[in-house]
Amino acid sequence: DSNRSPAAIATTGAPPPAAPGDFEPSYSDCANLAAVYERLLRAEEMDKLDKKKLPPKVHASALEEVRGIVKDGTSQWRGQCDGIVDTVQIKPRWECAQKADTLKRFNGCMDGEFDGQ
């Protein structure tokens, strides 16, 4: 039917075609990336704690605080990620974050700071 305009297709609710390098993350993708985020956040928080050289009793309570920070931070990140499930995302950013060795790198990957690298 040559009378159909491209605009009519867009109103059917069909998603736009994905560009190369795009993908729609699943809840499983979020869980996997949240595990990376958790590991990096824990490492960063433990590094901060270790630099404080606290006495054992204070260290124990500070360690509990770190556990809470990591749990809450990871839960918040996972919640945000779950909110973008099934929306088109840029896959190389996710791959970059998956390989990140620091939280700063992880966040930079997700923010596109390392696009094309």
C-alpha positions as CSV (number, residue, x, y, z in Angstrom):
1,D,0.0,0.0,0.0
2,S,2.0,3.0,-1.2
3,N,-0.4,5.5,0.4
4,R,0.8,4.6,3.9
5,S,3.1,7.2,5.4
6,P,6.1,6.4,7.6
7,A,4.4,8.4,10.4
8,A,1.5,5.9,10.5
9,I,3.9,3.1,11.3
10,A,5.3,5.0,14.3
11,T,1.9,5.4,15.8
12,T,1.3,1.6,16.0
13,G,3.4,1.4,19.2
14,A,6.2,-0.5,17.5
15,P,9.6,0.5,18.9
16,P,12.0,2.2,16.6
17,P,14.5,-0.1,14.9
18,A,17.6,-0.6,17.0
19,A,20.8,0.9,15.8
20,P,24.0,-1.2,15.8
21,G,25.3,-1.4,19.3
22,D,22.0,-0.9,21.0
23,F,20.1,-3.4,23.0
24,E,17.2,-3.6,25.5
25,P,18.5,-4.8,28.9
26,S,16.6,-7.4,30.8
27,Y,16.2,-7.8,34.6
28,S,19.0,-10.4,34.4
29,D,21.3,-7.9,32.7
30,C,20.5,-5.5,35.6
31,A,21.2,-8.2,38.2
32,N,24.6,-9.0,36.5
33,L,25.7,-5.4,36.3
34,A,24.4,-4.7,39.8
35,A,26.8,-7.5,41.1
36,V,29.7,-5.6,39.4
37,Y,28.5,-2.3,41.0
38,E,28.2,-4.0,44.4
39,R,31.8,-5.4,44.2
40,L,33.2,-2.1,43.1
41,L,31.3,-0.1,45.8
42,R,32.4,-2.5,48.5
43,A,36.0,-2.2,47.4
44,E,35.9,1.6,47.4
45,E,34.1,1.7,50.8
46,M,36.5,-0.8,52.3
47,D,39.5,1.1,51.0
48,K,38.2,4.3,52.7
49,L,37.6,2.3,55.9
50,D,41.1,0.7,55.9
51,K,42.7,4.1,55.4
52,K,41.1,5.3,58.7
53,K,43.2,2.8,60.7
54,L,40.5,2.4,63.3
55,P,40.8,0.4,66.6
56,P,39.2,-3.0,66.5
57,K,36.0,-2.1,68.3
58,V,35.4,1.0,66.2
59,H,36.3,-0.9,63.1
60,A,33.6,-3.5,63.7
61,S,30.9,-0.9,63.9
62,A,32.3,1.0,60.9
63,L,32.3,-2.3,59.0
64,E,28.6,-2.7,59.7
65,E,28.1,0.8,58.4
66,V,30.0,-0.1,55.2
67,R,27.8,-3.1,54.7
68,G,24.7,-0.9,55.0
69,I,26.2,1.7,52.5
70,V,26.9,-1.1,50.0
71,K,23.5,-2.8,50.4
72,D,21.6,0.5,50.1
73,G,23.8,1.8,47.2
74,T,23.4,-1.5,45.3
75,S,19.7,-1.6,45.9
76,Q,19.3,1.9,44.6
77,W,21.4,1.3,41.5
78,R,19.5,-1.9,40.8
79,G,16.2,-0.1,41.2
80,Q,17.3,2.5,38.7
81,C,18.4,-0.2,36.3
82,D,15.2,-2.1,36.6
83,G,13.4,1.1,35.6
84,I,15.1,1.0,32.2
85,V,14.5,-2.6,31.4
86,D,13.2,-3.1,27.9
87,T,14.3,0.4,26.8
88,V,17.0,0.8,24.1
89,Q,20.4,1.3,25.7
90,I,23.9,1.6,24.3
91,K,25.4,-1.9,24.7
92,P,29.1,-0.8,24.6
93,R,28.5,1.2,27.7
94,W,27.2,-1.8,29.5
95,E,30.2,-3.9,28.3
96,C,32.6,-1.2,29.5
97,A,30.9,-1.1,32.9
98,Q,31.1,-4.9,33.2
99,K,34.9,-4.7,32.8
100,A,35.4,-1.7,35.1
101,D,37.9,-2.0,37.9
102,T,36.8,1.0,39.9
103,L,33.5,2.6,40.7
104,K,34.6,5.8,38.9
105,R,35.3,3.9,35.8
106,F,31.9,2.0,36.1
107,N,30.0,5.3,36.4
108,G,32.0,6.8,33.6
109,C,31.2,3.9,31.3
110,M,27.5,4.1,32.0
111,D,27.6,7.9,31.5
112,G,29.3,7.5,28.1
113,E,32.7,9.1,29.1
114,F,34.6,6.2,27.4
115,D,32.4,5.9,24.3
116,G,34.5,4.9,21.3
117,Q,37.5,3.8,23.4
